[in-house]
């Protein structure tokens, strides 16, 4: 959690932003930029003194998207949130966030125009008469629109003040710490761990099933998972995850571990080799992640499914 400083002299009332980094799960991609996984919430909190009856206005500019929302101020504090379901529907990329304080006159001197300048257009206008198109024909790209808004707010004829920050929105990602270390002896405990950009507290549900290299005979069903459970993403820099399961009584062979984050529908699969202690066996197991597009984002749908299993096996069994 950190305080952001204004980019220009700001008389009282004051405006201070605090990023709630509990919702951010990976070290900043750049100074002042929090990283959020799609499907996790973005939360911004701050103080706005002077008891502005109109609250503060929060502007967000991102990948072919923008929004403006007025947030109430209570006891000099405010909180703005983009919910988990909303971030799941947004495209990955950098999002600029600008918080506007109306200052002493209690009026937003830069606001959306009450009337459209042209068919299908929405514009941002200042009390000084300056304006730009934010949506529709002739609209500025998001990055330019954010800069145009700051230019209007920084005008000497405008008494509103502002603070800005940004966050990076990424597809959910889980990285095994050592994907090639997948050999376990029968009876030993197997552990798979790694890092993730998912927020701390996210639940990961896993199952382990035996990989049969021969087809299942007709009329028979595949064997149920030999292990299952759930773990929680732990806070860190970056955040981490780890799961373990006992292998006592298991048949030597290859096992598929499927790990899913129900909140985002993200799936990771990894392979584990349970080596036969009766001979010498060499195996190379690698995990290769392949992003599979799920098409246009839809409410309630996940944002990315990752199929992550590629086994490159070289085995030699030496029997006495």
Secondary structure, DSSP 8 states (H G I E B T S, - for coil): --EE--SS---SS-EEEEE-GGG--EEEEETTEEEEETTS-EEEEEEE-S--TT-EEEEEEETTEEEEEEE--BTTEEEEEE-HHHHHHS-SEEEEEEEEE-GGGTS-SEEE-SS-SSTT-EEEEETTS-EEEEESTT---HHHHHHHHHHHHTSTT---EEEEEEEEEE---EEES-TT--EEETTSEEEEEEEESS-TT-EEEEEEEEE-SS---TT------SEEEEEE-B--SSEEEEEEEE-TT--SEEEEEEEEETTTTEEEEEEEEEE-TTS----EEE---EEE---S--TTS-S-EEE--EEE--------
